[in-house]
């Protein structure tokens, strides 16, 4: 008789371990259960036994592949920042032959993102009308769709610079009565010229000046994971460069849509922005 599936969620890590000796999945986690909860900006981490190469999952209508991760196959599933709070999404895991191995509802609490009012200078507001925006968005979108099969990162990620965290992930930014954007990254208050370092090993996808992001660098860390640093005064790498954790990739600044000197750090999983702080606190 197969073992009934069980699932637990610990902080931002959703770990599903398939029993390697059984056809039906046995889900376990050595840590204390925290319920089936995933907040906006978090990442669900699913592991299945290595023999399930080719397995896949569906979360909230989107399909994700399991890819090699040590002795397991792993899927990283992002929970979008604008996920409606107090709702639930369905997560289903399938074997390579399409057999349903597991299905569960995942609930989304209210993240209580803060609101801040921005005061932009006329020159900064003008950047929103730049004719270069459509082309830059196409380039960025293509970069974020990168799906390298091999994991390039190792262990936990590190902050790209040391400084006060001046704006958290998810912050809603308004000007007057208009919502300009949701802050899909982490701001670090540092003086202009502070070295900006790669947050983990990877390959540079894009490096250059963009209308909104200013001088920016996007790094592919493999398997759909991409980091990005914005508003730099100088970029010191180019597309195609291999970098290691700690490599200086630029100098902080105040370029693009920025209200003062700082560094913006974003993390993306399969093109979806996720909370960067989670990647420093734990290994994915």
HELIX and SHEET records of a PDB file:
HELIX    1   1 UNK A   50  UNK A   52  5                                   3    
HELIX    2   2 UNK A  122  UNK A  126  1                                   5    
HELIX    3   3 UNK A  127  UNK A  129  5                                   3    
HELIX    4   4 UNK A  133  UNK A  144  1                                  12    
HELIX    5   5 UNK A  277  UNK A  281  1                                   5    
SHEET    1   A 2 UNK A   9  UNK A  10  0                                        
SHEET    2   A 2 UNK A  13  UNK A  14 -1                                        
SHEET    1   B 3 UNK A  43  UNK A  49  0                                        
SHEET    2   B 3 UNK A  72  UNK A  78 -1                                        
SHEET    3   B 3 UNK A  67  UNK A  69 -1                                        
SHEET    1   C 4 UNK A  62  UNK A  65  0                                        
SHEET    2   C 4 UNK A  56  UNK A  59 -1                                        
SHEET    3   C 4 UNK A  87  UNK A  94 -1                                        
SHEET    4   C 4 UNK A 100  UNK A 108 -1                                        
SHEET    1   D 3 UNK A 115  UNK A 117  0                                        
SHEET    2   D 3 UNK A 172  UNK A 175  1                                        
SHEET    3   D 3 UNK A 178  UNK A 182 -1                                        
SHEET    1   E 7 UNK A 164  UNK A 167  0                                        
SHEET    2   E 7 UNK A 186  UNK A 189 -1                                        
SHEET    3   E 7 UNK A 263  UNK A 269 -1                                        
SHEET    4   E 7 UNK A 225  UNK A 235 -1                                        
SHEET    5   E 7 UNK A 214  UNK A 222 -1                                        
SHEET    6   E 7 UNK A 202  UNK A 210 -1                                        
SHEET    7   E 7 UNK A 242  UNK A 243 -1                                        
SHEET    1   F 4 UNK A 164  UNK A 167  0                                        
SHEET    2   F 4 UNK A 186  UNK A 189 -1                                        
SHEET    3   F 4 UNK A 263  UNK A 269 -1                                        
SHEET    4   F 4 UNK A 272  UNK A 274 -1                                        
SHEET    1   G 6 UNK A 164  UNK A 167  0                                        
SHEET    2   G 6 UNK A 186  UNK A 189 -1                                        
SHEET    3   G 6 UNK A 263  UNK A 269 -1                                        
SHEET    4   G 6 UNK A 225  UNK A 235 -1                                        
SHEET    5   G 6 UNK A 248  UNK A 252 -1                                        
SHEET    6   G 6 UNK A 195  UNK A 197 -1                                        
END                                                                             
